[in-house]
Amino acid sequence: MSQQCNLNTGCCACREQFTGEKCNECKLGRRDFPQCIACECNAAGSTADTCDVEQGVCACADRTGQCSCKANVQGLSCDACRAGTFGLTVSNPLGCSKCYCYGLTGKCTEALGLIRMW
């Protein structure tokens, strides 16, 4: 943000999208330094180890922007359930639950107006 670093720590004051002592890295949730484009990962579908839950942002691959999806989730932003699963939610460690249609079909959707309970 300025040409002068902090006299006590030697660190620079970075703009919003940058981080690091010399502001030479993208902040979590951004990619492709020095552009630092937003990743736009879906936190509910992304693996917990790549996300900061409090900030609601997740890391993604630099060049492709691919987010790290939970086992039952797919898509560049990890925002879609895989075939045979439904109900994307952050509290589900797999992202989406398997359909329980008793073998009648492999396609299912979450019923609207119901309360999720384990």
N, CA, C and O atoms as a Tinker XYZ file with bonds, in Angstrom:
   472  protein
     1  N      0.820000   -1.188000    0.000000    73     2
     2  CA     0.000000    0.000000    0.000000    64     1     3
     3  C      0.872000    1.263000    0.000000    63     2     4     5
     4  O      0.414000    2.349000   -0.355000    81     3
     5  N      2.132000    1.096000    0.404000    73     3     6
     6  CA     3.060000    2.229000    0.362000    64     5     7
     7  C      4.454000    1.692000    0.061000    63     6     8     9
     8  O      4.677000    0.482000    0.084000    81     7
     9  N      5.373000    2.578000   -0.216000    73     7    10
    10  CA     6.751000    2.182000   -0.527000    64     9    11
    11  C      7.558000    1.922000    0.749000    63    10    12    13
    12  O      8.682000    1.425000    0.680000    81    11
    13  N      6.997000    2.252000    1.896000    73    11    14
    14  CA     7.703000    2.084000    3.169000    64    13    15
    15  C      7.161000    0.870000    3.910000    63    14    16    17
    16  O      5.950000    0.739000    4.084000    81    15
    17  N      8.046000   -0.016000    4.345000    73    15    18
    18  CA     7.607000   -1.175000    5.133000    64    17    19
    19  C      7.536000   -0.787000    6.613000    63    18    20    21
    20  O      8.010000    0.277000    7.010000    81    19
    21  N      6.941000   -1.662000    7.415000    73    19    22
    22  CA     6.840000   -1.442000    8.846000    64    21    23
    23  C      8.246000   -1.435000    9.439000    63    22    24    25
    24  O      9.000000   -2.388000    9.242000    81    23
    25  N      8.608000   -0.386000   10.154000    73    23    26
    26  CA     9.959000   -0.252000   10.685000    64    25    27
    27  C     10.284000   -1.295000   11.747000    63    26    28    29
    28  O     11.451000   -1.645000   11.920000    81    27
    29  N      9.283000   -1.798000   12.458000    73    27    30
    30  CA     9.515000   -2.779000   13.519000    64    29    31
    31  C      9.582000   -4.215000   12.981000    63    30    32    33
    32  O     10.420000   -5.005000   13.416000    81    31
    33  N      8.703000   -4.545000   12.042000    73    31    34
    34  CA     8.627000   -5.936000   11.554000    64    33    35
    35  C      9.285000   -6.144000   10.199000    63    34    36    37
    36  O      9.664000   -7.266000    9.864000    81    35
    37  N      9.425000   -5.095000    9.423000    73    35    38
    38  CA     9.986000   -5.220000    8.083000    64    37    39
    39  C      8.964000   -5.702000    7.065000    63    38    40    41
    40  O      9.303000   -5.925000    5.903000    81    39
    41  N      7.729000   -5.863000    7.487000    73    39    42
    42  CA     6.670000   -6.344000    6.592000    64    41    43
    43  C      5.988000   -5.176000    5.895000    63    42    44    45
    44  O      5.921000   -4.061000    6.413000    81    43
    45  N      5.487000   -5.472000    4.707000    73    43    46
    46  CA     4.748000   -4.472000    3.943000    64    45    47
    47  C      3.271000   -4.515000    4.312000    63    46    48    49
    48  O      2.766000   -5.544000    4.760000    81    47
    49  N      2.583000   -3.397000    4.122000    73    47    50
    50  CA     1.120000   -3.348000    4.279000    64    49    51
    51  C      0.537000   -3.665000    2.906000    63    50    52    53
    52  O      0.665000   -2.874000    1.971000    81    51
    53  N     -0.103000   -4.827000    2.792000    73    51    54
    54  CA    -0.580000   -5.325000    1.500000    64    53    55
    55  C     -1.967000   -4.824000    1.145000    63    54    56    57
    56  O     -2.774000   -4.509000    2.019000    81    55
    57  N     -2.233000   -4.756000   -0.168000    73    55    58
    58  CA    -3.578000   -4.494000   -0.650000    64    57    59
    59  C     -4.429000   -5.719000   -0.357000    63    58    60    61
    60  O     -3.910000   -6.779000   -0.007000    81    59
    61  N     -5.730000   -5.565000   -0.502000    73    59    62
    62  CA    -6.717000   -6.587000   -0.125000    64    61    63
    63  C     -6.413000   -7.988000   -0.663000    63    62    64    65
    64  O     -6.545000   -8.957000    0.084000    81    63
    65  N     -6.016000   -8.128000   -1.910000    73    63    66
    66  CA    -5.870000   -9.447000   -2.531000    64    65    67
    67  C     -4.500000  -10.092000   -2.315000    63    66    68    69
    68  O     -4.292000  -11.227000   -2.743000    81    67
    69  N     -3.555000   -9.399000   -1.660000    73    67    70
    70  CA    -2.199000   -9.918000   -1.488000    64    69    71
    71  C     -1.874000  -10.226000   -0.030000    63    70    72    73
    72  O     -2.535000   -9.743000    0.889000    81    71
    73  N     -0.823000  -11.055000    0.161000    73    71    74
    74  CA    -0.348000  -11.380000    1.505000    64    73    75
    75  C      1.151000  -11.673000    1.435000    63    74    76    77
    76  O      1.736000  -11.681000    0.352000    81    75
    77  N      1.761000  -11.911000    2.581000    73    75    78
    78  CA     3.195000  -12.209000    2.653000    64    77    79
    79  C      3.979000  -10.997000    3.135000    63    78    80    81
    80  O      3.474000   -9.875000    3.117000    81    79
    81  N      5.221000  -11.228000    3.568000    73    79    82
    82  CA     6.063000  -10.134000    4.068000    64    81    83
    83  C      6.259000   -9.040000    3.029000    63    82    84    85
    84  O      6.293000   -7.854000    3.358000    81    83
    85  N      6.388000   -9.450000    1.772000    73    83    86
    86  CA     6.632000   -8.489000    0.702000    64    85    87
    87  C      5.427000   -8.363000   -0.236000    63    86    88    89
    88  O      5.544000   -7.831000   -1.339000    81    87
    89  N      4.263000   -8.861000    0.218000    73    87    90
    90  CA     3.026000   -8.806000   -0.575000    64    89    91
    91  C      3.210000   -9.486000   -1.927000    63    90    92    93
    92  O      2.691000   -9.029000   -2.945000    81    91
    93  N      3.963000  -10.595000   -1.916000    73    91    94
    94  CA     4.293000  -11.287000   -3.162000    64    93    95
    95  C      3.562000  -12.626000   -3.305000    63    94    96    97
    96  O      4.017000  -13.515000   -4.025000    81    95
    97  N      2.434000  -12.758000   -2.618000    73    95    98
    98  CA     1.601000  -13.954000   -2.702000    64    97    99
    99  C      0.140000  -13.520000   -2.759000    63    98   100   101
   100  O     -0.233000  -12.441000   -2.301000    81    99
   101  N     -0.675000  -14.409000   -3.341000    73    99   102
   102  CA    -2.117000  -14.158000   -3.329000    64   101   103
   103  C     -2.681000  -14.591000   -1.979000    63   102   104   105
   104  O     -2.231000  -15.579000   -1.399000    81   103
   105  N     -3.645000  -13.862000   -1.494000    73   103   106
   106  CA    -4.354000  -14.195000   -0.260000    64   105   107
   107  C     -5.170000  -15.476000   -0.475000    63   106   108   109
   108  O     -5.506000  -15.799000   -1.614000    81   107
   109  N     -5.490000  -16.203000    0.586000    73   107   110
   110  CA    -6.312000  -17.397000    0.496000    64   109   111
   111  C     -7.624000  -17.058000   -0.212000    63   110   112   113
   112  O     -8.273000  -16.059000    0.098000    81   111
   113  N     -7.999000  -17.903000   -1.160000    73   111   114
   114  CA    -9.215000  -17.653000   -1.921000    64   113   115
   115  C     -8.955000  -16.910000   -3.224000    63   114   116   117
   116  O     -9.890000  -16.534000   -3.931000    81   115
   117  N     -7.674000  -16.701000   -3.538000    73   115   118
   118  CA    -7.294000  -16.030000   -4.788000    64   117   119
   119  C     -6.198000  -16.834000   -5.466000    63   118   120   121
   120  O     -5.532000  -17.649000   -4.827000    81   119
   121  N     -6.007000  -16.603000   -6.782000    73   119   122
   122  CA    -5.034000  -17.383000   -7.553000    64   121   123
   123  C     -4.353000  -16.528000   -8.625000    63   122   124   125
   124  O     -4.783000  -15.412000   -8.916000    81   123
   125  N     -3.287000  -17.075000   -9.199000    73   123   126
   126  CA    -2.553000  -16.469000  -10.320000    64   125   127
   127  C     -1.897000  -15.132000   -9.986000    63   126   128   129
   128  O     -2.248000  -14.098000  -10.554000    81   127
   129  N     -0.930000  -15.165000   -9.046000    73   127   130
   130  CA    -0.150000  -13.964000   -8.724000    64   129   131
   131  C      0.514000  -13.453000  -10.000000    63   130   132   133
   132  O      1.060000  -14.287000  -10.722000    81   131
   133  N      0.522000  -12.203000  -10.339000    73   131   134
   134  CA     0.109000  -11.054000   -9.543000    64   133   135
   135  C     -1.336000  -10.597000   -9.784000    63   134   136   137
   136  O     -1.765000   -9.610000   -9.187000    81   135
   137  N     -2.101000  -11.293000  -10.646000    73   135   138
   138  CA    -3.491000  -10.881000  -10.860000    64   137   139
   139  C     -4.348000  -11.128000   -9.624000    63   138   140   141
   140  O     -5.200000  -10.309000   -9.278000    81   139
   141  N     -4.120000  -12.257000   -8.964000    73   139   142
   142  CA    -4.852000  -12.649000   -7.760000    64   141   143
   143  C     -6.364000  -12.606000   -7.967000    63   142   144   145
   144  O     -7.089000  -11.867000   -7.302000    81   143
   145  N     -6.805000  -13.426000   -8.913000    73   143   146
   146  CA    -8.213000  -13.573000   -9.265000    64   145   147
   147  C     -8.917000  -14.369000   -8.170000    63   146   148   149
   148  O     -8.326000  -15.294000   -7.613000    81   147
   149  N    -10.151000  -14.033000   -7.854000    73   147   150
   150  CA   -10.922000  -14.760000   -6.837000    64   149   151
   151  C    -11.183000  -16.198000   -7.295000    63   150   152   153
   152  O    -11.497000  -16.430000   -8.463000    81   151
   153  N    -11.054000  -17.160000   -6.378000    73   151   154
   154  CA   -11.276000  -18.574000   -6.684000    64   153   155
   155  C    -12.755000  -18.905000   -6.862000    63   154   156   157
   156  O    -13.104000  -19.690000   -7.744000    81   155
   157  N    -13.614000  -18.333000   -6.056000    73   155   158
   158  CA   -15.056000  -18.570000   -6.093000    64   157   159
   159  C    -15.425000  -20.026000   -5.798000    63   158   160   161
   160  O    -16.350000  -20.566000   -6.405000    81   159
   161  N    -14.708000  -20.657000   -4.875000    73   159   162
   162  CA   -15.024000  -22.021000   -4.446000    64   161   163
   163  C    -16.260000  -22.005000   -3.549000    63   162   164   165
   164  O    -16.470000  -21.072000   -2.775000    81   163
   165  N    -17.065000  -23.045000   -3.666000    73   163   166
   166  CA   -18.208000  -23.224000   -2.788000    64   165   167
   167  C    -17.683000  -23.884000   -1.515000    63   166   168   169
   168  O    -17.206000  -25.018000   -1.565000    81   167
   169  N    -17.762000  -23.204000   -0.392000    73   167   170
   170  CA   -17.222000  -23.717000    0.870000    64   169   171
   171  C    -17.913000  -25.003000    1.311000    63   170   172   173
   172  O    -17.280000  -25.848000    1.945000    81   171
   173  N    -19.183000  -25.171000    0.993000    73   171   174
   174  CA   -19.913000  -26.391000    1.373000    64   173   175
   175  C    -19.379000  -27.606000    0.638000    63   174   176   177
   176  O    -19.399000  -28.709000    1.184000    81   175
   177  N    -18.903000  -27.431000   -0.586000    73   175   178
   178  CA   -18.435000  -28.551000   -1.397000    64   177   179
   179  C    -16.934000  -28.728000   -1.412000    63   178   180   181
   180  O    -16.439000  -29.711000   -1.963000    81   179
   181  N    -16.187000  -27.794000   -0.816000    73   179   182
   182  CA   -14.727000  -27.850000   -0.817000    64   181   183
   183  C    -14.199000  -28.532000    0.442000    63   182   184   185
   184  O    -14.831000  -28.480000    1.496000    81   183
   185  N    -13.037000  -29.171000    0.324000    73   183   186
   186  CA   -12.440000  -29.869000    1.466000    64   185   187
   187  C    -12.041000  -28.867000    2.545000    63   186   188   189
   188  O    -11.573000  -27.770000    2.244000    81   187
   189  N    -12.232000  -29.254000    3.796000    73   187   190
   190  CA   -12.004000  -28.364000    4.937000    64   189   191
   191  C    -10.560000  -27.889000    5.036000    63   190   192   193
   192  O    -10.315000  -26.764000    5.471000    81   191
   193  N     -9.603000  -28.722000    4.644000    73   191   194
   194  CA    -8.196000  -28.347000    4.779000    64   193   195
   195  C     -7.757000  -27.265000    3.800000    63   194   196   197
   196  O     -6.653000  -26.737000    3.932000    81   195
   197  N     -8.596000  -26.919000    2.817000    73   195   198
   198  CA    -8.255000  -25.861000    1.859000    64   197   199
   199  C     -9.055000  -24.589000    2.123000    63   198   200   201
   200  O     -8.955000  -23.626000    1.363000    81   199
   201  N     -9.845000  -24.580000    3.193000    73   199   202
   202  CA   -10.744000  -23.447000    3.455000    64   201   203
   203  C    -10.476000  -22.787000    4.803000    63   202   204   205
   204  O     -9.932000  -23.398000    5.723000    81   203
   205  N    -10.869000  -21.541000    4.887000    73   203   206
   206  CA   -10.944000  -20.815000    6.146000    64   205   207
   207  C    -12.435000  -20.592000    6.380000    63   206   208   209
   208  O    -13.042000  -19.712000    5.769000    81   207
   209  N    -13.015000  -21.387000    7.263000    73   207   210
   210  CA   -14.457000  -21.374000    7.486000    64   209   211
   211  C    -14.941000  -20.011000    7.976000    63   210   212   213
   212  O    -15.999000  -19.543000    7.555000    81   211
   213  N    -14.181000  -19.378000    8.854000    73   211   214
   214  CA   -14.580000  -18.080000    9.400000    64   213   215
   215  C    -14.704000  -17.016000    8.312000    63   214   216   217
   216  O    -15.624000  -16.199000    8.335000    81   215
   217  N    -13.768000  -17.032000    7.356000    73   215   218
   218  CA   -13.801000  -16.058000    6.266000    64   217   219
   219  C    -14.687000  -16.523000    5.119000    63   218   220   221
   220  O    -15.125000  -15.717000    4.298000    81   219
   221  N    -14.953000  -17.838000    5.063000    73   219   222
   222  CA   -15.782000  -18.386000    3.988000    64   221   223
   223  C    -15.089000  -18.426000    2.645000    63   222   224   225
   224  O    -15.742000  -18.329000    1.606000    81   223
   225  N    -13.744000  -18.571000    2.652000    73   223   226
   226  CA   -12.982000  -18.648000    1.408000    64   225   227
   227  C    -12.151000  -19.922000    1.375000    63   226   228   229
   228  O    -11.732000  -20.437000    2.411000    81   227
   229  N    -11.919000  -20.425000    0.153000    73   227   230
   230  CA   -11.136000  -21.643000   -0.034000    64   229   231
   231  C    -10.092000  -21.427000   -1.117000    63   230   232   233
   232  O    -10.258000  -20.581000   -1.996000    81   231
   233  N     -9.021000  -22.194000   -1.046000    73   231   234
   234  CA    -7.950000  -22.131000   -2.039000    64   233   235
   235  C     -8.345000  -22.915000   -3.284000    63   234   236   237
   236  O     -9.204000  -23.795000   -3.234000    81   235
   237  N     -7.704000  -22.579000   -4.402000    73   235   238
   238  CA    -7.917000  -23.310000   -5.652000    64   237   239
   239  C     -6.591000  -23.412000   -6.402000    63   238   240   241
   240  O     -5.619000  -22.744000   -6.047000    81   239
   241  N     -6.554000  -24.251000   -7.440000    73   239   242
   242  CA    -5.345000  -24.428000   -8.246000    64   241   243
   243  C     -5.041000  -23.140000   -9.010000    63   242   244   245
   244  O     -5.952000  -22.476000   -9.506000    81   243
   245  N     -3.765000  -22.792000   -9.100000    73   243   246
   246  CA    -3.361000  -21.529000   -9.709000    64   245   247
   247  C     -3.861000  -21.326000  -11.136000    63   246   248   249
   248  O     -4.624000  -20.389000  -11.374000    81   247
   249  N     -3.480000  -22.131000  -12.059000    73   247   250
   250  CA    -3.811000  -21.866000  -13.468000    64   249   251
   251  C     -5.258000  -22.207000  -13.838000    63   250   252   253
   252  O     -5.885000  -21.489000  -14.616000    81   251
   253  N     -5.782000  -23.292000  -13.286000    73   251   254
   254  CA    -7.118000  -23.752000  -13.694000    64   253   255
   255  C     -8.243000  -23.174000  -12.862000    63   254   256   257
   256  O     -9.362000  -23.032000  -13.354000    81   255
   257  N     -7.972000  -22.839000  -11.614000    73   255   258
   258  CA    -9.014000  -22.353000  -10.712000    64   257   259
   259  C     -9.835000  -23.481000  -10.106000    63   258   260   261
   260  O    -10.847000  -23.226000   -9.453000    81   259
   261  N     -9.404000  -24.747000  -10.317000    73   259   262
   262  CA   -10.125000  -25.898000   -9.775000    64   261   263
   263  C    -10.021000  -25.911000   -8.257000    63   262   264   265
   264  O     -8.925000  -25.861000   -7.699000    81   263
   265  N    -11.159000  -25.980000   -7.603000    73   263   266
   266  CA   -11.209000  -26.078000   -6.142000    64   265   267
   267  C    -11.072000  -27.543000   -5.741000    63   266   268   269
   268  O    -11.321000  -28.429000   -6.558000    81   267
   269  N    -10.683000  -27.809000   -4.503000    73   267   270
   270  CA   -10.542000  -29.177000   -3.989000    64   269   271
   271  C    -11.893000  -29.631000   -3.452000    63   270   272   273
   272  O    -12.340000  -29.181000   -2.397000    81   271
   273  N    -12.533000  -30.530000   -4.194000    73   271   274
   274  CA   -13.897000  -30.962000   -3.856000    64   273   275
   275  C    -13.921000  -32.113000   -2.864000    63   274   276   277
   276  O    -13.015000  -32.946000   -2.837000    81   275
   277  N    -14.974000  -32.149000   -2.046000    73   275   278
   278  CA   -15.250000  -33.291000   -1.179000    64   277   279
   279  C    -15.600000  -34.483000   -2.072000    63   278   280   281
   280  O    -15.861000  -34.310000   -3.263000    81   279
   281  N    -15.607000  -35.685000   -1.504000    73   279   282
   282  CA   -15.769000  -36.924000   -2.268000    64   281   283
   283  C    -17.011000  -36.984000   -3.153000    63   282   284   285
   284  O    -16.926000  -37.480000   -4.276000    81   283
   285  N    -18.148000  -36.502000   -2.691000    73   283   286
   286  CA   -19.393000  -36.604000   -3.457000    64   285   287
   287  C    -19.768000  -35.318000   -4.196000    63   286   288   289
   288  O    -20.931000  -35.103000   -4.539000    81   287
   289  N    -18.763000  -34.465000   -4.436000    73   287   290
   290  CA   -19.004000  -33.172000   -5.060000    64   289   291
   291  C    -18.138000  -33.024000   -6.309000    63   290   292   293
   292  O    -17.041000  -33.577000   -6.378000    81   291
   293  N    -18.635000  -32.276000   -7.292000    73   291   294
   294  CA   -17.879000  -32.048000   -8.522000    64   293   295
   295  C    -18.064000  -30.619000   -9.007000    63   294   296   297
   296  O    -18.852000  -29.856000   -8.447000    81   295
   297  N    -17.328000  -30.266000  -10.054000    73   295   298
   298  CA   -17.415000  -28.933000  -10.651000    64   297   299
   299  C    -16.188000  -28.098000  -10.324000    63   298   300   301
   300  O    -15.511000  -28.337000   -9.325000    81   299
   301  N    -15.911000  -27.125000  -11.166000    73   299   302
   302  CA   -14.768000  -26.238000  -10.980000    64   301   303
   303  C    -14.818000  -25.552000   -9.619000    63   302   304   305
   304  O    -13.792000  -25.386000   -8.960000    81   303
   305  N    -16.013000  -25.157000   -9.207000    73   303   306
   306  CA   -16.199000  -24.466000   -7.928000    64   305   307
   307  C    -16.678000  -25.385000   -6.809000    63   306   308   309
   308  O    -16.976000  -24.917000   -5.710000    81   307
   309  N    -16.755000  -26.697000   -7.079000    73   307   310
   310  CA   -17.257000  -27.671000   -6.096000    64   309   311
   311  C    -18.665000  -27.294000   -5.638000    63   310   312   313
   312  O    -18.948000  -27.210000   -4.443000    81   311
   313  N    -19.527000  -27.073000   -6.610000    73   311   314
   314  CA   -20.877000  -26.607000   -6.297000    64   313   315
   315  C    -21.984000  -27.539000   -6.781000    63   314   316   317
   316  O    -23.155000  -27.158000   -6.780000    81   315
   317  N    -21.627000  -28.761000   -7.197000    73   315   318
   318  CA   -22.639000  -29.699000   -7.703000    64   317   319
   319  C    -22.412000  -31.094000   -7.121000    63   318   320   321
   320  O    -21.279000  -31.562000   -7.004000    81   319
   321  N    -23.516000  -31.742000   -6.760000    73   319   322
   322  CA   -23.437000  -33.121000   -6.258000    64   321   323
   323  C    -23.159000  -34.080000   -7.410000    63   322   324   325
   324  O    -23.652000  -33.884000   -8.520000    81   323
   325  N    -22.370000  -35.112000   -7.143000    73   323   326
   326  CA   -22.123000  -36.151000   -8.146000    64   325   327
   327  C    -23.405000  -36.933000   -8.377000    63   326   328   329
   328  O    -24.319000  -36.899000   -7.553000    81   327
   329  N    -23.469000  -37.643000   -9.512000    73   327   330
   330  CA   -24.624000  -38.483000   -9.828000    64   329   331
   331  C    -24.841000  -39.485000   -8.698000    63   330   332   333
   332  O    -23.887000  -40.065000   -8.180000    81   331
   333  N    -26.075000  -39.679000   -8.328000    73   331   334
   334  CA   -26.407000  -40.612000   -7.255000    64   333   335
   335  C    -26.318000  -40.018000   -5.859000    63   334   336   337
   336  O    -26.444000  -40.733000   -4.865000    81   335
   337  N    -26.098000  -38.702000   -5.783000    73   335   338
   338  CA   -26.035000  -38.031000   -4.482000    64   337   339
   339  C    -26.882000  -36.760000   -4.535000    63   338   340   341
   340  O    -27.276000  -36.313000   -5.613000    81   339
   341  N    -27.160000  -36.180000   -3.360000    73   339   342
   342  CA   -27.998000  -34.979000   -3.266000    64   341   343
   343  C    -27.695000  -34.209000   -1.991000    63   342   344   345
   344  O    -27.004000  -34.714000   -1.106000    81   343
   345  N    -28.207000  -32.993000   -1.895000    73   343   346
   346  CA   -28.196000  -32.217000   -0.649000    64   345   347
   347  C    -26.848000  -31.676000   -0.223000    63   346   348   349
   348  O    -26.407000  -31.961000    0.891000    81   347
   349  N    -26.180000  -30.910000   -1.061000    73   347   350
   350  CA   -24.887000  -30.315000   -0.724000    64   349   351
   351  C    -25.004000  -29.463000    0.536000    63   350   352   353
   352  O    -25.827000  -28.551000    0.611000    81   351
   353  N    -24.164000  -29.777000    1.527000    73   351   354
   354  CA   -24.159000  -29.021000    2.777000    64   353   355
   355  C    -22.765000  -29.010000    3.385000    63   354   356   357
   356  O    -22.016000  -29.977000    3.248000    81   355
   357  N    -22.420000  -27.926000    4.051000    73   355   358
   358  CA   -21.098000  -27.764000    4.639000    64   357   359
   359  C    -20.845000  -28.763000    5.771000    63   358   360   361
   360  O    -19.701000  -29.168000    5.975000    81   359
   361  N    -21.874000  -29.167000    6.506000    73   359   362
   362  CA   -21.694000  -30.068000    7.641000    64   361   363
   363  C    -21.486000  -31.530000    7.229000    63   362   364   365
   364  O    -21.086000  -32.349000    8.056000    81   363
   365  N    -21.751000  -31.862000    5.975000    73   363   366
   366  CA   -21.553000  -33.237000    5.498000    64   365   367
   367  C    -20.102000  -33.401000    5.063000    63   366   368   369
   368  O    -19.671000  -32.713000    4.137000    81   367
   369  N    -19.322000  -34.296000    5.702000    73   367   370
   370  CA   -17.912000  -34.463000    5.337000    64   369   371
   371  C    -17.715000  -34.945000    3.899000    63   370   372   373
   372  O    -16.633000  -34.769000    3.339000    81   371
   373  N    -18.737000  -35.549000    3.294000    73   371   374
   374  CA   -18.656000  -35.986000    1.902000    64   373   375
   375  C    -19.261000  -34.950000    0.958000    63   374   376   377
   376  O    -19.184000  -35.103000   -0.261000    81   375
   377  N    -19.859000  -33.902000    1.511000    73   375   378
   378  CA   -20.476000  -32.849000    0.723000    64   377   379
   379  C    -21.934000  -33.123000    0.419000    63   378   380   381
   380  O    -22.800000  -32.312000    0.746000    81   379
   381  N    -22.217000  -34.269000   -0.210000    73   379   382
   382  CA   -23.573000  -34.661000   -0.581000    64   381   383
   383  C    -23.848000  -36.073000   -0.056000    63   382   384   385
   384  O    -22.925000  -36.869000    0.118000    81   383
   385  N    -25.106000  -36.370000    0.190000    73   383   386
   386  CA   -25.518000  -37.690000    0.685000    64   385   387
   387  C    -25.917000  -38.585000   -0.479000    63   386   388   389
   388  O    -26.416000  -38.114000   -1.501000    81   387
   389  N    -25.688000  -39.888000   -0.308000    73   387   390
   390  CA   -26.105000  -40.844000   -1.333000    64   389   391
   391  C    -27.624000  -40.915000   -1.393000    63   390   392   393
   392  O    -28.304000  -40.801000   -0.373000    81   391
   393  N    -28.149000  -41.105000   -2.607000    73   391   394
   394  CA   -29.588000  -41.271000   -2.789000    64   393   395
   395  C    -30.030000  -42.554000   -2.089000    63   394   396   397
   396  O    -29.285000  -43.534000   -2.051000    81   395
   397  N    -31.217000  -42.547000   -1.549000    73   395   398
   398  CA   -31.768000  -43.764000   -0.939000    64   397   399
   399  C    -33.130000  -44.030000   -1.569000    63   398   400   401
   400  O    -34.181000  -43.886000   -0.944000    81   399
   401  N    -33.058000  -44.425000   -2.836000    73   399   402
   402  CA   -34.266000  -44.639000   -3.639000    64   401   403
   403  C    -34.564000  -46.133000   -3.806000    63   402   404   405
   404  O    -35.330000  -46.532000   -4.683000    81   403
   405  N    -33.952000  -46.935000   -2.960000    73   403   406
   406  CA   -34.219000  -48.382000   -2.922000    64   405   407
   407  C    -34.024000  -49.044000   -4.283000    63   406   408   409
   408  O    -34.760000  -49.963000   -4.643000    81   407
   409  N    -33.018000  -48.567000   -5.045000    73   407   410
   410  CA   -32.693000  -49.170000   -6.324000    64   409   411
   411  C    -33.620000  -48.783000   -7.461000    63   410   412   413
   412  O    -33.417000  -49.241000   -8.585000    81   411
   413  N    -34.616000  -47.968000   -7.220000    73   411   414
   414  CA   -35.562000  -47.586000   -8.259000    64   413   415
   415  C    -34.969000  -46.585000   -9.240000    63   414   416   417
   416  O    -35.305000  -46.599000  -10.424000    81   415
   417  N    -34.081000  -45.707000   -8.748000    73   415   418
   418  CA   -33.435000  -44.712000   -9.603000    64   417   419
   419  C    -32.130000  -44.271000   -8.957000    63   418   420   421
   420  O    -31.931000  -44.451000   -7.755000    81   419
   421  N    -31.256000  -43.701000   -9.752000    73   419   422
   422  CA   -29.999000  -43.160000   -9.250000    64   421   423
   423  C    -30.021000  -41.644000   -9.226000    63   422   424   425
   424  O    -29.043000  -41.014000   -8.826000    81   423
   425  N    -31.135000  -41.051000   -9.652000    73   423   426
   426  CA   -31.265000  -39.594000   -9.675000    64   425   427
   427  C    -32.197000  -39.163000   -8.546000    63   426   428   429
   428  O    -33.299000  -39.691000   -8.397000    81   427
   429  N    -31.745000  -38.211000   -7.767000    73   427   430
   430  CA   -32.578000  -37.731000   -6.677000    64   429   431
   431  C    -32.269000  -36.268000   -6.422000    63   430   432   433
   432  O    -31.215000  -35.769000   -6.815000    81   431
   433  N    -33.181000  -35.591000   -5.770000    73   431   434
   434  CA   -32.992000  -34.203000   -5.360000    64   433   435
   435  C    -33.512000  -34.061000   -3.943000    63   434   436   437
   436  O    -34.285000  -34.887000   -3.457000    81   435
   437  N    -33.077000  -33.010000   -3.300000    73   435   438
   438  CA   -33.511000  -32.752000   -1.928000    64   437   439
   439  C    -34.918000  -32.177000   -1.946000    63   438   440   441
   440  O    -35.208000  -31.264000   -2.719000    81   439
   441  N    -35.793000  -32.706000   -1.101000    73   439   442
   442  CA   -37.156000  -32.202000   -1.003000    64   441   443
   443  C    -37.138000  -30.812000   -0.386000    63   442   444   445
   444  O    -36.407000  -30.570000    0.575000    81   443
   445  N    -37.925000  -29.907000   -0.919000    73   443   446
   446  CA   -37.978000  -28.540000   -0.410000    64   445   447
   447  C    -38.888000  -28.457000    0.814000    63   446   448   449
   448  O    -39.851000  -29.214000    0.935000    81   447
   449  N    -38.577000  -27.540000    1.707000    73   447   450
   450  CA   -39.420000  -27.290000    2.863000    64   449   451
   451  C    -39.209000  -28.241000    4.033000    63   450   452   453
   452  O    -39.944000  -28.174000    5.018000    81   451
   453  N    -38.217000  -29.126000    3.943000    73   451   454
   454  CA   -37.952000  -30.049000    5.040000    64   453   455
   455  C    -36.757000  -29.565000    5.853000    63   454   456   457
   456  O    -35.963000  -28.755000    5.375000    81   455
   457  N    -36.632000  -30.052000    7.062000    73   455   458
   458  CA   -35.525000  -29.697000    7.935000    64   457   459
   459  C    -34.507000  -30.818000    7.882000    63   458   460   461
   460  O    -34.856000  -31.990000    8.027000    81   459
   461  N    -33.232000  -30.456000    7.670000    73   459   462
   462  CA   -32.169000  -31.466000    7.628000    64   461   463
   463  C    -31.858000  -31.934000    9.036000    63   462   464   465
   464  O    -31.607000  -31.126000    9.931000    81   463
   465  N    -31.876000  -33.255000    9.227000    73   463   466
   466  CA   -31.517000  -33.845000   10.516000    64   465   467
   467  C    -30.731000  -35.111000   10.250000    63   466   468   469
   468  O    -30.990000  -35.824000    9.280000    81   467
   469  N    -29.764000  -35.387000   11.123000    73   467   470
   470  CA   -28.994000  -36.630000   11.003000    64   469   471
   471  C    -29.681000  -37.696000   11.814000    63   470   472
   472  O    -29.212000  -38.833000   11.863000    81   471
